[in-house]
Amino acid sequence: MEKSFHPFSELFLQLGLPSDGNSIKAFIDRHAPLDEAIELADAPFWTPSQARLLRDELLLDADWAEIVDQLNKDLR
């Protein structure tokens, strides 16, 4: 099965966050750099449901995993 590509805007929508380009950039600028010792889903700025979504998508290697990985890199 071929994996789907999801842009940041869709991930931010899934997380319940503003999903326009300026809001995404502002979010990353506000929260970066995230300490390398902290797992993305354990970052203090996520709600419990947001953290669960991020963790689940990575653990399941779901079609969202690639964009979650990219968000992780951008926050470092």
C-alpha positions in Angstrom: 0.0 0.0 0.0 1.3 3.4 -1.0 1.7 6.0 1.8 -0.2 9.2 1.5 1.6 12.6 1.7 0.2 15.0 4.3 1.3 18.6 4.4 2.0 20.4 7.6 -1.3 22.2 7.3 -3.2 18.9 7.6 -1.2 17.8 10.5 -1.8 21.0 12.3 -5.5 20.6 11.6 -5.4 17.1 13.1 -3.7 18.7 16.2 -6.4 21.3 16.5 -3.9 24.1 15.8 -4.1 27.0 13.3 -3.0 25.6 10.0 -2.1 28.5 7.8 1.5 29.0 6.8 2.1 32.0 9.1 0.7 30.2 12.1 2.7 27.1 11.5 5.9 29.2 11.2 5.1 31.1 14.3 4.4 27.8 16.2 7.8 26.4 15.1 9.6 29.6 15.9 8.0 29.8 19.3 8.8 26.2 20.4 12.2 25.6 18.7 14.7 24.5 19.6 13.3 21.5 21.4 15.9 19.9 23.6 17.2 16.7 21.9 16.6 14.7 25.1 12.9 15.3 24.9 10.8 13.1 22.6 8.5 15.1 20.4 5.3 13.8 21.9 6.7 14.6 25.4 7.2 18.3 24.7 5.5 20.4 27.3 3.5 22.5 24.8 1.2 19.6 23.6 -2.1 18.8 25.2 -2.5 15.1 26.2 -4.6 14.4 23.1 -2.1 16.0 20.8 0.8 14.1 22.4 -1.2 10.9 22.0 -1.9 11.6 18.3 1.8 12.2 17.6 3.0 9.2 19.6 0.4 6.9 18.0 1.2 8.0 14.4 4.9 7.3 15.0 4.3 4.0 16.7 1.9 2.7 14.1 4.2 4.1 11.3 0.9 5.5 10.0 0.7 7.6 6.9 1.2 10.7 9.1 4.6 9.4 10.4 6.6 11.1 7.7 5.2 14.6 8.4 5.4 14.1 12.2 9.1 13.2 11.7 9.5 16.4 9.6 7.8 18.5 12.4 10.2 16.9 14.9 13.2 17.9 12.7 11.9 21.4 12.3 11.5 21.8 16.0 15.1 20.8 16.6 
